[in-house]
């Protein structure tokens, strides 16, 4: 198996670590806003849901090609942002 160039490895790593962070944060916010819980329950979901989501998404993005990972992260981030803007 051939080794990947350093530039490609850096792009894949940045997509996995930096690209998935906004997706995890917006997902946590969306879950906190849409969950039928009390205010304390929503706060717990909003604070603690993004960390495991970030770990899972970073692992999934690390398995993708860097262009696909960045595209998936960007489209998911924009979709979650649109959901959060429409929900009061």
C-alpha positions in Angstrom: 0.0 0.0 0.0 1.4 3.4 -1.0 1.9 6.1 1.5 -0.1 9.3 1.3 1.6 12.6 0.7 1.9 14.8 3.8 -0.4 17.5 2.3 -3.2 15.0 1.9 -2.7 13.7 5.4 -2.8 17.3 6.8 -6.0 18.0 4.8 -7.7 14.8 6.1 -6.7 15.5 9.6 -8.0 19.1 9.5 -11.3 18.0 8.0 -11.6 15.4 10.8 -10.7 17.7 13.6 -11.9 21.2 12.5 -14.7 20.4 10.1 -16.7 18.2 12.4 -16.5 20.6 15.4 -19.3 23.0 14.1 -21.4 20.0 13.1 -21.2 18.6 16.6 -21.9 21.9 18.2 -24.9 22.7 16.0 -26.3 19.2 16.5 -26.1 19.7 20.2 -27.9 23.0 20.0 -30.6 21.6 17.7 -31.1 18.7 20.1 -31.3 21.0 23.0 -33.9 23.3 21.3 -36.0 20.5 19.9 -36.0 18.1 22.8 -39.3 18.0 24.7 -37.5 18.3 28.1 -37.4 20.8 30.9 -34.9 23.7 30.8 -32.4 21.7 32.9 -32.7 18.7 30.7 -32.2 20.9 27.6 -29.1 22.4 29.2 -27.7 19.0 29.9 -28.3 17.8 26.4 -26.9 21.0 24.9 -23.7 20.8 27.0 -23.0 17.1 27.0 -24.2 15.8 23.6 -21.6 17.6 21.4 -18.6 15.8 22.9 -19.5 12.2 21.9 -20.9 13.4 18.7 -17.6 15.2 17.9 -15.7 12.0 18.7 -17.9 9.9 16.4 -17.9 12.5 13.6 -14.2 12.9 13.7 -13.7 9.2 13.4 -16.1 9.0 10.5 -14.5 12.0 8.7 -11.1 10.5 9.2 -12.2 7.6 7.1 -13.3 9.8 4.2 -11.3 11.5 1.6 -10.7 15.1 2.6 -12.8 16.7 -0.1 -15.8 14.5 0.7 -15.3 15.1 4.4 -15.2 18.9 4.0 -18.2 18.8 1.7 -20.2 16.7 4.2 -19.2 18.9 7.1 -20.1 22.1 5.3 -23.5 20.9 4.0 -24.4 19.4 7.4 -23.4 22.6 9.2 -25.4 24.8 6.8 -28.5 22.5 7.1 -28.3 22.5 10.9 -27.9 26.3 10.9 -31.0 26.7 8.8 -32.9 24.4 11.2 -31.8 26.4 14.1 -32.8 29.7 12.5 -36.3 28.5 11.7 -36.9 27.1 15.2 -37.6 29.7 17.9 
